[in-house]
Amino acid sequence: MIFPLEELIEYDSNMYEITCAASRRAYQLSMLRDEEIEENDGKVVSLAARQIFTRQVEFRIEE
């Protein structure tokens, strides 16, 4: 999977929040050098987005 476009189109909440969550998760994955990155052809952002949209990784906004 390159980028979860279908999930992005169907997402009906705050786009800024999901963008920030995916960006932060991509940073975490790259710092950890996660094995899943290689399985995803080195595409860190698309892997992070997929994890967020499939709820494999949860996120919350801190105030």
N, CA, C and O of each residue as an XYZ file, in Angstrom:
252
protein
N       0.840     -1.179      0.000
C       0.000      0.000      0.000
C       0.884      1.241      0.000
O       1.778      1.374      0.836
N       0.636      2.128     -0.919
C       1.424      3.352     -0.992
C       0.875      4.380     -0.009
O       1.563      4.726      0.952
N      -0.315      4.869     -0.213
C      -0.922      5.826      0.701
C      -2.410      5.539      0.775
O      -3.040      5.318     -0.259
N      -2.988      5.535      1.965
C      -4.399      5.158      2.118
C      -5.354      6.259      1.653
O      -6.000      6.910      2.474
N      -5.442      6.464      0.355
C      -6.271      7.541     -0.185
C      -7.754      7.367      0.125
O      -8.442      8.340      0.434
N      -8.241      6.154      0.046
C      -9.655      5.896      0.327
C     -10.018      6.346      1.737
O     -11.037      7.006      1.939
N      -9.182      5.988      2.712
C      -9.432      6.385      4.088
C      -9.335      7.899      4.252
O     -10.097      8.496      5.012
N      -8.404      8.510      3.542
C      -8.232      9.956      3.612
C      -9.465     10.683      3.068
O      -9.899     11.685      3.636
N     -10.018     10.184      1.983
C     -11.207     10.786      1.385
C     -12.413     10.648      2.311
O     -13.216     11.572      2.436
N     -12.534      9.495      2.954
C     -13.683      9.227      3.813
C     -13.547      9.827      5.213
O     -14.512      9.821      5.977
N     -12.380     10.336      5.558
C     -12.150     10.888      6.895
C     -12.982     12.154      7.063
O     -12.892     13.074      6.249
N     -13.798     12.202      8.127
C     -14.720     13.317      8.284
C     -14.451     14.172      9.524
O     -15.327     14.914      9.968
N     -13.272     14.072     10.069
C     -12.937     14.861     11.243
C     -11.899     15.916     10.883
O     -11.730     16.245      9.709
N     -11.216     16.439     11.866
C     -10.249     17.516     11.675
C      -9.026     17.029     10.894
O      -8.265     16.197     11.387
N      -8.839     17.537      9.699
C      -7.743     17.114      8.831
C      -6.383     17.533      9.403
O      -5.388     16.829      9.227
N      -6.347     18.663     10.078
C      -5.099     19.125     10.689
C      -4.633     18.142     11.754
O      -3.442     17.839     11.833
N      -5.553     17.637     12.577
C      -5.197     16.688     13.635
C      -4.622     15.406     13.054
O      -3.598     14.914     13.528
N      -5.268     14.865     12.038
C      -4.793     13.602     11.466
C      -3.458     13.792     10.767
O      -2.626     12.885     10.763
N      -3.246     14.960     10.177
C      -1.965     15.261      9.538
C      -0.852     15.336     10.567
O       0.231     14.790     10.359
N      -1.118     16.012     11.676
C      -0.125     16.107     12.753
C       0.175     14.734     13.345
O       1.331     14.413     13.623
N      -0.863     13.929     13.538
C      -0.676     12.593     14.101
C       0.162     11.716     13.172
O       1.063     11.012     13.629
N      -0.126     11.754     11.886
C       0.628     10.948     10.924
C       2.071     11.432     10.819
O       2.993     10.626     10.689
N       2.262     12.730     10.876
C       3.616     13.288     10.814
C       4.437     12.871     12.026
O       5.592     12.468     11.892
N       3.845     12.967     13.192
C       4.554     12.575     14.412
C       4.840     11.075     14.416
O       5.916     10.649     14.835
N       3.881     10.274     13.952
C       4.091      8.819     13.902
C       5.185      8.467     12.900
O       5.983      7.564     13.150
N       5.231      9.165     11.778
C       6.292      8.921     10.790
C       7.659      9.219     11.396
O       8.618      8.483     11.165
N       7.746     10.280     12.159
C       8.997     10.619     12.843
C       9.385      9.512     13.824
O      10.547      9.109     13.880
N       8.417      9.023     14.594
C       8.688      7.943     15.544
C       9.200      6.700     14.829
O      10.179      6.086     15.254
N       8.532      6.336     13.746
C       8.938      5.143     12.994
C      10.348      5.280     12.439
O      11.131      4.330     12.482
N      10.671      6.447     11.923
C      12.002      6.635     11.346
C      13.076      6.630     12.424
O      14.180      6.141     12.186
N      12.778      7.159     13.598
C      13.744      7.159     14.693
C      13.962      5.754     15.239
O      15.075      5.399     15.629
N      12.895      4.954     15.267
C      12.984      3.584     15.762
C      13.531      2.619     14.726
O      13.903      1.489     15.042
N      13.574      3.088     13.465
C      13.983      2.233     12.345
C      13.170      0.938     12.323
O      13.707     -0.168     12.262
N      11.873      1.125     12.375
C      10.922      0.019     12.440
C      11.059     -0.892     11.219
O      11.282     -0.427     10.101
N      10.923     -2.188     11.455
C      11.042     -3.183     10.377
C       9.944     -3.033      9.331
O      10.146     -3.378      8.167
N       8.791     -2.525      9.734
C       7.672     -2.366      8.804
C       7.988     -1.377      7.693
O       7.365     -1.423      6.632
N       8.939     -0.490      7.917
C       9.303      0.488      6.888
C       9.832     -0.234      5.649
O       9.462      0.110      4.527
N      10.677     -1.213      5.844
C      11.217     -1.979      4.706
C      10.118     -2.755      3.994
O      10.140     -2.888      2.770
N       9.152     -3.269      4.761
C       8.035     -3.995      4.166
C       7.131     -3.065      3.356
O       6.366     -3.520      2.506
N       7.221     -1.781      3.621
C       6.406     -0.777      2.934
C       7.253      0.005      1.926
O       6.948      1.158      1.619
N       8.295     -0.611      1.421
C       9.184     -0.018      0.412
C       9.808      1.295      0.870
O      10.069      2.181      0.056
N      10.046      1.422      2.172
C      10.693      2.614      2.698
C       9.796      3.831      2.803
O      10.280      4.928      3.078
N       8.519      3.665      2.592
C       7.563      4.780      2.616
C       7.071      4.989      4.053
O       6.090      4.378      4.478
N       7.757      5.852      4.786
C       7.473      6.053      6.203
C       6.134      6.773      6.410
O       5.346      6.359      7.260
N       5.869      7.813      5.672
C       4.648      8.596      5.868
C       3.409      7.773      5.531
O       2.414      7.841      6.253
N       3.448      7.011      4.468
C       2.282      6.203      4.123
C       2.051      5.104      5.158
O       0.905      4.767      5.458
N       3.126      4.546      5.701
C       2.995      3.551      6.764
C       2.367      4.185      7.994
O       1.464      3.605      8.597
N       2.828      5.354      8.369
C       2.276      6.062      9.521
C       0.801      6.387      9.301
O      -0.015      6.196     10.203
N       0.458      6.870      8.131
C      -0.939      7.195      7.826
C      -1.813      5.950      7.894
O      -2.916      5.992      8.439
N      -1.329      4.853      7.349
C      -2.097      3.605      7.398
C      -2.316      3.174      8.842
O      -3.416      2.750      9.195
N      -1.285      3.276      9.685
C      -1.427      2.895     11.083
C      -2.447      3.774     11.805
O      -3.200      3.288     12.649
N      -2.472      5.045     11.478
C      -3.427      5.961     12.094
C      -4.853      5.663     11.624
O      -5.765      5.561     12.444
N      -5.048      5.525     10.316
C      -6.390      5.305      9.767
C      -6.973      3.958     10.149
O      -8.187      3.846     10.317
N      -6.147      2.936     10.292
C      -6.647      1.612     10.676
C      -6.714      1.443     12.185
O      -7.067      0.375     12.684
N      -6.376      2.496     12.902
C      -6.401      2.507     14.366
C      -5.441      1.507     14.982
O      -5.636      1.070     16.116
N      -4.415      1.148     14.244
C      -3.342      0.325     14.793
C      -2.583      1.137     15.838
O      -2.039      0.592     16.797
N      -2.561      2.458     15.628
C      -1.951      3.404     16.557
C      -3.007      4.452     16.875
O      -3.596      5.037     15.967
N      -3.243      4.686     18.135
C      -4.205      5.696     18.573
C      -3.480      7.022     18.795
O      -2.282      7.040     19.077
N      -4.207      8.126     18.667
C      -3.629      9.423     18.985
C      -4.656     10.253     19.730
O      -5.861     10.016     19.641
N      -4.154     11.229     20.464
C      -5.041     12.167     21.158
C      -4.394     13.539     21.158
O      -3.171     13.660     21.083
N      -5.203     14.549     21.240
C      -4.735     15.923     21.274
C      -4.625     16.346     22.738
O      -5.591     16.260     23.496
N      -3.451     16.798     23.117
C      -3.243     17.274     24.484
C      -3.488     18.762     24.555
O      -3.113     19.504     23.647
N      -4.102     19.193     25.607
C      -4.372     20.623     25.769
C      -3.401     21.248     26.740
O      -3.475     22.449     27.001
